[in-house]
Amino acid sequence: MSAEPFKKLYLGLVHYPITSKYGTTITTAVTNLDIHDIARTCTTYGVKRYFVINPLDSQIMLTERILEYWRGTSPAKRVPDRHNALQVVEIKTSIEKAIERIKELEGQDPIVVATSARESSSRISFSDFGKVLESGNQPVLLLFGTGYGLADEIMNNADYVLDPIKGRGDYNHLSVRSAVAIILDRLLGQQDL
């Protein structure tokens, strides 16, 4: 059984525009694990839609094939939890197309919130962002980057940039699947510690 959708929260896994380890802008490849694991996390925490954002035809076709298989009859019988979780996934060719889809569903543009492990002066804390979510006044699109993170143009145009996840040391390069799970738990998980 999946969680009820959390008011108006949407998630986008961005494959373009992404920063490479050399600082250039690239398109990253879709991975099977990102599709599955992030869909399961989104469903657990009640995210309304999970957009896989990639402009390349080959990557769109790959994502469609993965989704078609797992949304089919045989996997639905064998692994119903995964089948159910993947119902939240939609493919979009750009962040703008994801925003258009949210506007179509909600009747208004979303607040766009970027995530990054990089330091920045313009950040919103987890607690302040939680208040934005709780208000439910406007839909929210929470963007996660692949590769070495969202390109500067996305960071600069976002309404907010969420504080980075901090561990105990200097190393800070989590997989995007891990980052999604940690951030959604901090924002939406039961806080009864």
Secondary structure, 3 states (H helix, E strand, C coil): CCCCCCCCEEEEEECCCEECCCCCEECCCCCHHHHHHHHHHHHHHCCCEEEEECCCHHHHHHHHHHHHHHCCHHHHHHCHHHHHHHHHEEEECCHHHHHHHHHHHHCCCCEEEECCCCCCCCCECHHHHHHHHHHCCCCEEEEEECCCCECHHHHHHCCEEECCCCCCCCCCCCCHHHHHHHHHHHHHCCCCC
